[in-house]
Amino acid sequence: MLKIKDNVDLKELEKFGFKKERDEDYRNETLTLDYIINGKNKEICIASTYGEYDELDNTLYDLIKADLVEKVEEEWQ
């Protein structure tokens, strides 16, 4: 699973087009994808509306390149 690093202030996401929602989540919607970053555990969720992934590469790549993302093991409950 990918998540935003714990030491990153979520306000940094605004530089990448994310907007804070009513709760603590941040969202970046494109025509084909909806990126949601959970404000509590910083997990990255991506939903595709049309099955196209062009923006996935760009947005996710930009977050990784800025050293904001880390890969963590999923916790099974």
N, C-alpha and C positions, 0 to 999 in steps of 0.2 A: 504494500500500500504506500502511496505517496502522501506526504504531509508537509506543511510549512514548518520549518525548524522552530523549536521552542523559544529561541532567543530573538526571533523576528517579531517586531511590532506589526500587527495586522494592518495598521495604517499605511505601511509600505506598499500594500497591494493596490492602493488607489493609483499609484504610478503606472500600474499595468491595466487600468480600466475597470478595476473592481470597485463596487459601491457597497457600503454598509447597509444592511437591511434592518428592519425593526428590531430583530433580536441581534445577536452578536455575529451572525453569519455575514460573509462578504460574497457578492455575486457579480459575475461578468457574463452577460448574455450576448451571444452573437446570433446570426440567422440560423446557424446549424447546431450550435452547442451552448450549453448552459453550465458554467463552472460555478460551483458553490464551495466555499471554504468554511468549514465549521469553526465558529468563533471560540468554542470551548477546547476541542482537542486538535484543531488545525488540520483535520483530514481534508483532502481534496476529493471532491465528487464531481464527475463529469457526466452529463446526460446529453445524448445526441437526439436531435429532433428529426433529422433527415438521413442519418447514416453516413454523412460526409464528415471527414476529419481534417480538413485543411487548417482550420483555426486551432485545432488541438495541438498540432506541431508548433505553431507560432506562439501561442500563449504559454503553453507548458515549457517550451524551449526557453522563452524569455525569463520565466521564473527560475528555471534551473540554472541558466547562465548567470543570473544575479545572485546565485548561491543561497536561495531562499527555500529550496526543497530538499527533503531527505527521504530515503526509502526506509520504511520500518516494517517489522513483521506484524501481520494481522493478529489481533488477539481474538481467539475463539471463545465464546461464552458458553 
